[in-house]
Amino acid sequence: VRGSTILAATFEPRVIEAGASFFTGGFYRSTDGGATFTSGGVGLPSAPVSSLVGDPNNPNTFYATVTASSNATYSQTAVYKSLDAGATWIPVFTAAQSAGLISAAGQTSIKLTTGPGGTVAIGIVNIGTGAISGLFYTNTGGVTWTHLPTPNVNGGGQAPVNIALAIDPTSPNIVYVSGDNNFSNNGGINALAIARVN
């Protein structure tokens, strides 16, 4: 919520109908305090949005992650940025920057977080395996990205539901990544990893 502007995002990984997969959800925006909402945003594909976060230092800057709308659009998973409170969007991370982790071969989604100074961390999730497959970081608001070592935090295969990222607010080169339980290996304790950007 930014004054009378409200942004919302929804994402449901998979619905099977007649042998085809469809993925539901989208982006919604209200400029009248929630009395009415419009779907989509200029430059943002009409597709499920798996993460939506605001920049902690700029109330008009947002990041949204789009995933597939069907099994024909697997490769459209991407991160978009808005500088005008969600009215317009531009892509800042696409399949081309994903080191091959986003492709037409299977559905992925992205979990993201923001921190101070234009820092953003994203975790690419492989829906098929239920695990994080890649971790990326930027301190330039999405202009350039660093591919970080990917922690094994989804032993139970429950991502994207059970995965979270956070950037340390006082040390923005530190990214926290938490995952799901794997009771047979760790007694039910949630997995947590810390990634440090050099």
Secondary structure, 3 states (H helix, E strand, C coil): CECCEEEEECCEEEEEECCEEEEECCEEEECCCCCCCEECEECECCCCEEEEEEECCEEEEEEEEECCCECCCHHHCEEEEECCCCCECEEEECHHHCCCCCECCECEEEEEEEEHHHEEEEEEEECCCCEEEEEEEECCCCCCCEEECCCCCCCCCCCCCCCEEEECCCCCCEEEEECCCCHHHHCCCCCEEEEECC
